[in-house]
């Protein structure tokens, strides 16, 4: 499952998760393709810090009532429900988190799970796939917009730092790397 989180800063111990998005990826006729998408705006948890510089980058107003934000625990539980459904469809035990700069997302996700006392995390506890690293090998660049460009994937910089948009581009990039690898006979 490809995920993207938009946050109120870089420190998972103190900064809020502000958006979460997922894109399911699965094999169809030996090609990895994208599937269902899910997105949710998240209310900052009580006591969370938000760095104004992060908001400048994301363009998120965490206090905008029109965001449709829900409590962090509800957002995480709903995301996990989506992930568990995908895991069942694939007859797997756990999902592998796929993200661009995956350790960032994984750390924020782990802190959110701990903070909310969530017991059933469907993601593998210590394995993830980082598309920034894959893109460095496959396309010679780690920045999402440039890696997408080199892979022939359209990227609209004005839409970047929106969790759903970034998750969709990351999923397309991941599919491109895997499908190209398989095309070369490397499976």
N, C-alpha and C positions, 0 to 999 in steps of 0.2 A: 504494500500500500504506500503510495506516495503521499507525503504530507508537507505542509508548510505552515509555519506559525509566524505571525507578526507580533512583535512584543514592544514593551515600553522601555527597552534598553537591552544591554548585553549580559547582565548578571542574572542567571536563573534563580538565585537565592532571594533577590529583592524586587526584580522588575516583573511587571504584569504580562500575561498573555492577553493580547487584544483581539486576535483573529486566529481561527484554525480552519484549515481546508484539507480535504483528502481527495485523491483521485485513485480509483482502483485500476490496476494494471493486471492483465492476464494474457495467457497464450491462446491464440485463435489461429488454427492451421499453421502452427510453428512460427508465428510472428507474435511478438508482444504488442498488445494494443491497449489503448485507454478505455476505461469504462465509466461507471457511475462516479459522479462528483458530489461532494458535500462541502458546505461552508457554514461557519457560524461566527458571528461577532461575539466577543467575550467581555463581560464587565470586569474591570480590575478588581482583584480580591482586596478585602479590607487590609489596609496597611501596606499595600503594594506601592512601590516607587515607580514613577514614570519620568524618564529623561526627556525633556523638551526637544533635544536634538533627534531622538528616535521618532518623535511625532512629526518633525519636519520631513524626515525621510519617508515615512509611511503615509503621511497625510491623514492619519486617523485622529478623530476627535473623540477620545474615550467617553466624553460626557454628552455626546450627541444622542438624544432620545430616539432619533430615527434610524440608528444603527441596528436596532433589533437585537441588542446584546443580551445574553443570558449569563447567569452565574457560571463561574468557571467549572464547578462540579457538574452542572447540567451539560455544559458543552463537552467536557471530557467524556462523560458517560454516554452521550449520544454518539460522539465520534467512535468510541469503543464498540458501540452496538453496530455501527456501520462496518467497522473492521472485522468484528466477529462474524457478521453475515458473509463478508467476502472470504474469510478463512473457511467457513463451512462450505461455500460454493466450490472451493478449491480442494476440499478434503484434506486440510492441513491442521496442524495443532496450534501454530503461532504464526503471526504475520511478521514480516521483516519490514522495518521502517526504512523507507527510501526517501531521501531529502537532499537538497542542495546545501552543503555544509551541515551534514546530518548530525554531527555531535552537538551543534547548537540547538537544533530542534529536540533532539533526544534528551538533552539536559533540562530544557524547559519543561518538556513533557514529564520527565521523571519527578521534577520538583512539584508540578501540578498534581500528579498522582499522589505523592506523599502528603502534600498540603491538604488534600481533600479526603485522605484515608481510603482511596479507591483500591479495592483488593484484586479486581480482575482486569489486569492490563493485558490485552491480547497480543501486544508486541513482544518479540523475543527480548529477553532482559539485557543482553549485551551484544547483539548482532544488529548491524544496520548497514545500508549501502549508501555511500556518499557520492552523489552525482558530480560534485565539484572535482573529486579525485578521478572519477571515470572520465570526465570531460577533459581533464589535463592530459590523460593518456590518449584518449581517442581523437581529441581536437586541438590539443596544445594550449588550452586556456581554461581557467577555473571560474571566471566570472560568468554568471548565468546568461546574461544578454549576449556576450561575445561567443560563448560556447554554442548557444542556440543559432546564432548567425552562421558560425562555421559548419553547423550541422544542417543548415538550410531550413531552419525553423524560424518563422516570423516572430519577432519580439518587439512589442510596443513599449518603449521605455516609460511612456506616460501612464501605463497601467501596472507597472512594476510595483512591488511592495504592497500588493493586495494579495492576501493569502491564496485565494482561489486562482487568480491569474498566475502567480508564481508556481503553485502546485501543478497547474495544467502544463506550463512550459517545462517544468522539471520532469513531469511524466513523459512528455513528448521526447525530451532529451534522453531520458533513460531508455525508452523504447528504441530510439535511434541507435544508441550505443549497442544495446543487446541484439537488435535485429541485424546491424552491420556485422557484429561479431559472428552471429549465426550464419549469415550469408557467406562469410569467408570460410565456412566449414570448421569453425572453432568450437563446436559443441560436443 
